[in-house]
Amino acid sequence: MSEKRKSALKTIYKDGWGYIRDLQDNIGKELLSEFISVGFIICGYTRTSKTWRISKLGQSYVRDLDLA
C-alpha cells in the first residue's frame, strides 16, 4: 500500500467528518472517489455543501492496519 493511501486513511480516521471540498483538497480527488466507492466514506448534504463521514467499515480497516 502506498504511503499516500496510508496517509489519506489516517486523515479520514483522525478527522472523522467534514466537508467534501476540504477532504478533496487534503487527499485528492482520486483517493476520495476510491474511498467512497469501497464504502469507507459516507456522503451527505447540508443546505450549502456536500459533507462526508467515515463509515464503520473505514474505521475497522484503519484499525486493522494499525494506522490509528
C-alpha positions as CSV (number, residue, x, y, z in Angstrom):
1,M,0.0,0.0,0.0
2,S,1.4,3.4,-0.9
3,E,2.3,6.0,1.7
4,K,-0.2,8.4,0.1
5,R,-3.0,6.0,0.6
6,K,-2.0,5.3,4.2
7,S,-1.8,9.0,4.9
8,A,-5.2,9.5,3.4
9,L,-6.7,6.7,5.5
10,K,-5.1,8.3,8.7
11,T,-6.6,11.6,7.7
12,I,-10.2,10.3,7.3
13,Y,-9.9,8.4,10.6
14,K,-8.5,11.3,12.5
15,D,-10.9,13.9,11.1
16,G,-14.0,11.7,11.1
17,W,-16.2,14.1,9.3
18,G,-16.3,17.4,7.4
19,Y,-16.9,19.0,4.0
20,I,-16.1,17.1,0.8
21,R,-14.3,20.1,-0.7
22,D,-11.9,20.2,2.3
23,L,-11.3,16.5,2.2
24,Q,-10.7,16.6,-1.6
25,D,-8.1,19.3,-1.0
26,N,-6.3,17.1,1.6
27,I,-6.3,13.7,0.0
28,G,-7.0,14.3,-3.7
29,K,-10.0,13.6,-6.0
30,E,-8.8,10.1,-7.0
31,L,-8.5,8.7,-3.4
32,L,-11.7,10.4,-2.4
33,S,-13.6,8.7,-5.2
34,E,-11.9,5.4,-4.3
35,F,-12.8,5.6,-0.6
36,I,-16.4,6.5,-1.5
37,S,-16.6,3.5,-3.9
38,V,-15.4,1.0,-1.4
39,G,-17.6,2.3,1.4
40,F,-15.0,3.9,3.7
41,I,-16.7,7.3,3.3
42,I,-20.4,8.1,3.5
43,C,-21.6,11.3,1.9
44,G,-24.4,13.7,2.9
45,Y,-25.6,17.2,2.4
46,T,-26.2,20.4,4.3
47,R,-28.2,23.3,2.8
48,T,-25.0,24.7,1.4
49,S,-22.4,21.9,0.9
50,K,-21.7,18.3,0.4
51,T,-20.4,16.5,3.6
52,W,-18.7,13.3,4.5
53,R,-18.1,11.0,7.4
54,I,-16.0,7.9,7.9
55,S,-18.0,4.6,7.9
56,K,-17.7,1.8,10.4
57,L,-16.0,-0.2,7.7
58,G,-13.5,2.5,7.2
59,Q,-12.8,2.8,10.9
60,S,-12.3,-1.0,11.1
61,Y,-10.0,-1.1,8.1
62,V,-7.7,1.6,9.6
63,R,-7.6,-0.1,13.0
64,D,-6.9,-3.5,11.4
65,L,-3.9,-2.0,9.6
66,D,-2.7,-0.4,12.8
67,L,-2.8,3.1,11.3
68,A,-4.9,4.6,14.0
